[in-house]
Amino acid sequence: MQRLTQQFMRNSLAKNGLLKPSLSSLSSSSTPLSNFYSTTSINQSPDWHGTTILCVRKDGKVCMMGDGQVSMGNMVVKPNAKKIRKIFPKSIAGKEEESHGGVIVGFAGSTADAFTLLERLEGKLDEYPGQLARSCVELAKGWRMDKYLRRLEASLLVADENISLEITGNGDVLESKDKVLSVGSGSPFALAAARALQDQEGMSAEDVCRKAMDIASDMCVYTNKCYRYEVMDCQEGDEDEESEEKEES
């Protein structure tokens, strides 16, 4: 009886991380090995695994920059992918309105899923021209309600001359109050660096993006230095008015 009690105490301590179980105790115990040890794989990684996209608004400019690396597991399959796009709303006649500044889109996650969402976003922009916030909210509604879209593993950054938004893999629409947004595996590093550099005089939005992406690529193994970016003019006013409809929804 005393022997069983000691064995039970050892197993309890091992479960709580206070004692590393010996191989002999594991073999004699009825407790499954999975309670003591766990394994991780790339397939269990978050949806934003494997890229870095950064968007910065500063001094009347908005810049969105992304790296070009495409990873499959622990292997690099392409170093120069284009993850930043610029799209234009369509007029009633079906022609693109080049006079409009357009919308910059960056995506992280599964490529096929990202292009599916990009097509949906283009449709919403055609339906609500000049209303990026509403278009993103309507896209997020469809994302949550559609049983096929709910399984998509991708995140989007979108920006126009008025507002910058992030559409997460859960179908949420987020706006940053400091005018800096980032998604992807290297986003924590890029976001922190961009926020630190944003107030530096003499640095443009593009300069901030490039320096922050350099820092992120040095720290994230799934991000390289083959950058692609888009820059456009933007308004310097407060973005709260643009997000009122989004918050009410």
N, C-alpha and C positions, 0 to 999 in steps of 0.2 A: 504493500500500500504506500509506504514511504517512497519507494522508488517511482511509482506512478505519479505521486505528487511532485517530486523533483522534476520529472520529465515534463509535466504540465506547466510548471513555473518557467522552465527554460523555453518552452515553445511560446509562452505568453510574452516573455521578455524579447524574444526574437521578433515576434510580430510587431511589437512597438518600436523596434529599431534599437533596443537597449542591449541586445546580445546577438552576436552573429552565430547562427547555429552551425554546429559541426556536421560534417558529412554523415557521421555515424548516427547522430540524432535525427537527421533528416530521413535517413533510410529506415530507421526504426519507428519514426513518427507517422501517424495517419494524416498529418497536416499536408496538404498538397504543396509542391514546390513553388507554385505560382504565388503563394502567400508570402514567401520570403524574397523571391527574386522576380523581377519583371524585365521584359525586353522591349526595346523600341525599334521601330523601323521607319523608313522614309515614308511608307504608305500611311502611317499614322500621323504625319506632320500636318500643321494647319493648312487651311486653304490657300493662304498667301505665300506659301513656301516657294522660294526660288527666284525672286526678282526684287527690284527696288524702283519705285516710281516716286518722284518728289515734285511738288508744286509750290511755288513761292510767288507772292504778289508784293511788289515794292516799287515805289517811285513811278507809278503810272504804267508799270509793265507787269505782266504775268508770264512766268516761265514754268513749263513742265518738262522735266527731264527724266529719262529712264535708261537703264543699262540694256545691253543686248544679249545677255547670256540666257540660254535655254538649257535646263538641266533635266536629265532623265535618271532618277535615282542619284547615284554618285558619279555620273558621267556627264560631261558637257557635250551636247549634241549640236549646238549652234552658238557662235559668239556674237553675232551681229543682227539679232532679230529686231524688228521695228515694233516697239510697244507703245509708241506715241502716235496718235493720229489727229488730224484736224478735219472736222466735218462742217458742212454748211447746211442751214435749213433750206427747204425748197419753197419756191413761190407757188401760187395757184396754178401757173402754167407748167409747173413741174421742173423749172430750171433752178439751179443753185443760185442763191443770192450772194454773189461775191462781195457786194457792198457791205454786207453784214460781216462783223469781225470773225464769225465762226465760233465753233466750240472745240476746245482741245480735250482729247480723251486719252487717258493712259490706263492700262490694265495690267493686273497681276493675277496669277493663277493659271488654270487650264486655258490653253489658247483657243480651243474650240468653244468652250463655255464663254470666254471673253468676247469672241466675235458674235456669238448668239445674242449676248446682252447689248453689244454695240449696235447690232441691227435693230433691236427693240428700241434702243434709245433714239436712233435716227428716226424711227417711226413716230415716237412721241414728240420729238422736236418739230417734225413736219406738222403734227397735229396741234401743237402749242408753240408756234414760232415766237422766238424772243423771250420765252418763259422757261429758262433752264431749270429753275427750282421745281416748278410744277411738273415739267417733263420727267424729272428724276423721281418725284414722289409717285407719279403715275406708274413709272417703270417699277419702283419698289413694291407698289401694290400688286402689280401683276406677278412680280417675282415671288411674293409670299403666297399668293392665291393659286398660282399655277402649279400643279403637282409635278410637272417636268422641270420647270424653272427652279423649284426649290432645291433641286439636287445639283444645280450648277455650282462649280467651285471656282469662283472668280470674284475679284473686287475691281471697282472702277474709280478713277479720279476724273472729274470733269470740271472745266473752267471756261468761262466766257469773260466778256469785258466787265461784268458786274459782280460775279460771285464764283467761288470755288467750292465744290462739294465732293464728298466721298460716299460712294454706294458700296456698303460692305457685303460680305458673303451671306449675311443673314437678312439682307433686304432693307437695311437701315440707311437713312440719308443723313449724313453728318456734315456740319459746317464748322470750320475752325475760326475762332475769334482772333487769332494772331496771324491769319492769312498764310499759314503754312500747313500743308497736308502731305501725307506720305503713306504708301501701302507697300507691302512686300516683306520679304524676309529681312531685308536690311533697313526697313523703315524706322525702327527705333534709333539707329545710329544717324541716319540721314535727318530725321526730324529734330533730334537734339542738336546736331551741328548747325542746321539751318536756323533754328531759333536763336542760337548763340551768335550767329553771324548776321542776322537780319538787321540789327541796329548799327552795324559798322558802316561808317560813312565812306563813300567812294566805291562801294560794292553794289553792283546792279543785281537785279533778280537773277540774271543768268550767272553772274559771278558767285552768288550765294549758292545756287543750285549745284554748280560745278564743284565748288569746294566741299560742300556737304556730301555730294555723291562720291568724291574721292575718299573721304573719311569712311563712308559706308562700305565702299568696295574694298578698302583695306581690312575691314573687320568682318565682313560677311563673305563666306566662300562661294555663295551662290550669286554674287554680283560682280560684274567685271567693269572695266573702264571704257567700253565701247558705247559711248553715250549717243543718244538721239534726243533732240529737244525741239520744242516749239515755243516761240515768243510772240506775244501780241499786246497791243495797247489795252489798258484797262482804266476804269474809273477809280479814283482814289477815295471816294466817299464811303460812308458807312454802308455795310452790306445788310443791315438788319431789315430794311424795307423789302429787299429781294427775298428774304427768307420767311416773311410773315405767313405767306400762303402755305409754305412747307410745314411750319410749326402748327398751324391750325389743322392741317390734315392729320 
